[in-house]
C-alpha cells in the first residue's frame, strides 16, 4: 500500500476540536488533557489525513477506565497493543460504527487485524491515551512543539515524508518504521529543548 499524503489542511484543527468535544462528553469526568499531536498538528507540514490525538490521564487506573467509556462509539480499541506498550491504550476512530463497517469493537491479543482496517480512508483519527507523567507523553508534546518552532527541522521531516510516501508499504506500521530513525534522533533534541524552555 502507498500511504495517502496530503498538503497541510487548516481544517485539521477543526477536526481535532470536534473530536476533542466528543471525547470530553464520554471521558470528561476524568478531567483529561486532550492534545492534538503528530503531523496534522504542525501548520504547514504535509501528513496522512488522520488526526493524532493524545489523551492524558492522571494514572494507570484512569487509563483502564477509557476503553469501556469509548465502546459503542466510532472507535476500535487495539487491546492487542497493550502488551508491547503497557503505558498506552490505542484506538482508531472510524468514519462510522465498527459493526456497520464489519469490524469488531476490540482487537484482542490473538486477533488478526482485518486487512480492510489498514485502509486509512476509513479512519478519522488515532487516539493514544496515557498518563501525563509518562516519558512518552513528554516526547510527543516536545516533538510537536519543536517542529512548530524549528522551520529547518520541519522542512527536513517534510522531505523525508514525501520520499517515503512514494514507496509501497505493508501497512501504516511499516511506514512509521521508515520515519523512526529521524523521529528518534529529533525527539531527543526536542525533549532537551522543551524542558529548557519550560523553566
Buried (B, 14 or more C-beta within 10 A) or exposed (E): BEBEBEEBEEEBBEBBEEBBEBBBEBBEEBEBEBBBBBBBBBEEBBBBBBBBBBBBBBEBEBBEBBBEBBEEBBBBBBBBBBEEEEBBBBBBBBEEBBEEBEBEBBBEEEEEBBEEBBBBEBBBBBBBBBBBEBEBBBBBBBBBBBBBEBEEBBEBBBEBBEEBBEEEBEBBEBBEEBBEEBBEEBBEBBBEBBEEEEE
